């Protein structure tokens, strides 16, 4: 019986979102800026394997956080990855309780080309968006010259994340 | 109970995966050739394989004679990137030009200290203007690259060097600053000339000669959505083989000859790119000042200008978006005016050549049939100051891919 529990721990370690320390630091800093001078608590949303099995997509551990603060209702963070020319990058989407986007932030960018997508001004385009249909790349979300691959990848991935959060809401998980 | 069974299932699966990984480690201790390495690592995304290519048809026209057309596999470039870890990448691009010429277009290591600070070293593109860095055929309109990015910015301009680059998110700025090798201006004979300035002096990292390193830097601002503005600078001296073996206390006049075989140069470029939905525009100004041209031209018998100026403006519109917002295909119709003068000024020993004061009007379309695949066609009308009432023209067609 002990062996079984050891393996379960391994499973949660191997299939979890592996965000480097610098990314975690950036995430916390972003939250502090979103709700200045407030006590913010951030904790992982625990989703059982049974619940995961009912989802139409594979959900890694350490992907979704619930954020509480003293002034507004709860928010959620979804951690995800995009891909530039030759390397993946980590980013987060902060959702309002109604699953509209409060903020998108690039947390770890790993290549020289395409780092322009970290621009806060460019990322503001996603704020308030709720429907993937309102996020056509090059139309609703403007491109950045010289960073097209990363910008397109991020846009497409944010759409995917919205759809996933909607499903999680439908199933009463968030 | 159900949960426990599920967990056990995952655990068994994992045990299998771990076991398989262990086996892999055993086998990868065997010597592997490059191809095996690529195959073994591609699934782990350590390797990235890509490329771009462009195949052109050019048909010139003039009033006095017939002109043969040209069909050319202008460029085929294979991109290979290898990720050593989350901080260290190696990027290469191997280029076949006109089928028979092979070059290494880029080969540099990037060490990411953090998002704002990357150390780069190797054969790198010089950041000047738009197309020298972003020249994949799906990223610009027109079958051929702009004439400024050939005759003033000698695209594809790359040299070996070392430097830093990074993005500052809060300021929406990208910076690049490199110490690089310069153009070779003399290797037994002068290499620079009036018609295309420094183009023949590119060393491309092939057993290149260095006598004095140059500085190249660029800052891009992208804080206004859809707009990107770049300011680039390049300063330094050209290289000369005459410094090799020159005695420090030379009194034979060889030092003077060596000094006459180099020029100093300062190039400044401003570029902007703007897109708003179906509309796109771009512009670029490049100005170059050259020193020591009198001595260089007298010594080598060349006609290098003392300054060069070039600029262009281009607008385009995706017509398909008028009818279908969700279309994946794009049909961009565009028009461009371009001016470049490689004899904007000359020193007294050189006669100003009016035929180097040139302009071109280009109109055409880029039909993007898929992300990374484009058909292009355009018509170009060329003029120069030496033939005020005459002009030549060229029709171009091409396919371009980038993957």
HADDOCK unambig.tbl for C-alpha pairs under 7 A between the chains (distance, minus, plus):
assign (segid A and resid 4 and name CA) (segid B and resid 8 and name CA) 6.17 0.50 0.50
assign (segid A and resid 7 and name CA) (segid B and resid 11 and name CA) 5.00 0.50 0.50
assign (segid A and resid 8 and name CA) (segid B and resid 7 and name CA) 5.97 0.50 0.50
assign (segid A and resid 8 and name CA) (segid B and resid 11 and name CA) 5.94 0.50 0.50
assign (segid A and resid 11 and name CA) (segid B and resid 10 and name CA) 6.92 0.50 0.50
assign (segid A and resid 11 and name CA) (segid B and resid 11 and name CA) 6.44 0.50 0.50
assign (segid A and resid 11 and name CA) (segid B and resid 14 and name CA) 6.92 0.50 0.50
assign (segid A and resid 50 and name CA) (segid B and resid 3 and name CA) 6.46 0.50 0.50
assign (segid A and resid 86 and name CA) (segid B and resid 48 and name CA) 5.58 0.50 0.50
assign (segid A and resid 86 and name CA) (segid B and resid 81 and name CA) 6.60 0.50 0.50
assign (segid A and resid 109 and name CA) (segid B and resid 115 and name CA) 6.40 0.50 0.50
assign (segid A and resid 110 and name CA) (segid B and resid 86 and name CA) 6.28 0.50 0.50
assign (segid A and resid 110 and name CA) (segid B and resid 87 and name CA) 6.72 0.50 0.50
assign (segid A and resid 115 and name CA) (segid B and resid 167 and name CA) 5.99 0.50 0.50
assign (segid A and resid 116 and name CA) (segid B and resid 167 and name CA) 6.50 0.50 0.50
assign (segid A and resid 118 and name CA) (segid B and resid 169 and name CA) 5.32 0.50 0.50
assign (segid A and resid 119 and name CA) (segid B and resid 169 and name CA) 4.42 0.50 0.50
assign (segid A and resid 119 and name CA) (segid B and resid 170 and name CA) 6.37 0.50 0.50
assign (segid A and resid 119 and name CA) (segid B and resid 172 and name CA) 5.07 0.50 0.50
assign (segid A and resid 120 and name CA) (segid B and resid 169 and name CA) 6.23 0.50 0.50
assign (segid A and resid 120 and name CA) (segid B and resid 170 and name CA) 6.23 0.50 0.50
assign (segid A and resid 121 and name CA) (segid B and resid 223 and name CA) 5.89 0.50 0.50
assign (segid A and resid 122 and name CA) (segid B and resid 225 and name CA) 5.96 0.50 0.50
assign (segid A and resid 138 and name CA) (segid B and resid 277 and name CA) 5.76 0.50 0.50
assign (segid A and resid 139 and name CA) (segid B and resid 277 and name CA) 4.57 0.50 0.50
assign (segid A and resid 142 and name CA) (segid B and resid 225 and name CA) 6.62 0.50 0.50
assign (segid A and resid 142 and name CA) (segid B and resid 226 and name CA) 5.76 0.50 0.50
assign (segid A and resid 142 and name CA) (segid B and resid 276 and name CA) 6.95 0.50 0.50
assign (segid A and resid 143 and name CA) (segid B and resid 226 and name CA) 6.23 0.50 0.50
assign (segid A and resid 144 and name CA) (segid B and resid 226 and name CA) 6.13 0.50 0.50
assign (segid A and resid 145 and name CA) (segid B and resid 228 and name CA) 6.66 0.50 0.50
assign (segid A and resid 145 and name CA) (segid B and resid 273 and name CA) 6.84 0.50 0.50
assign (segid A and resid 146 and name CA) (segid B and resid 134 and name CA) 6.88 0.50 0.50
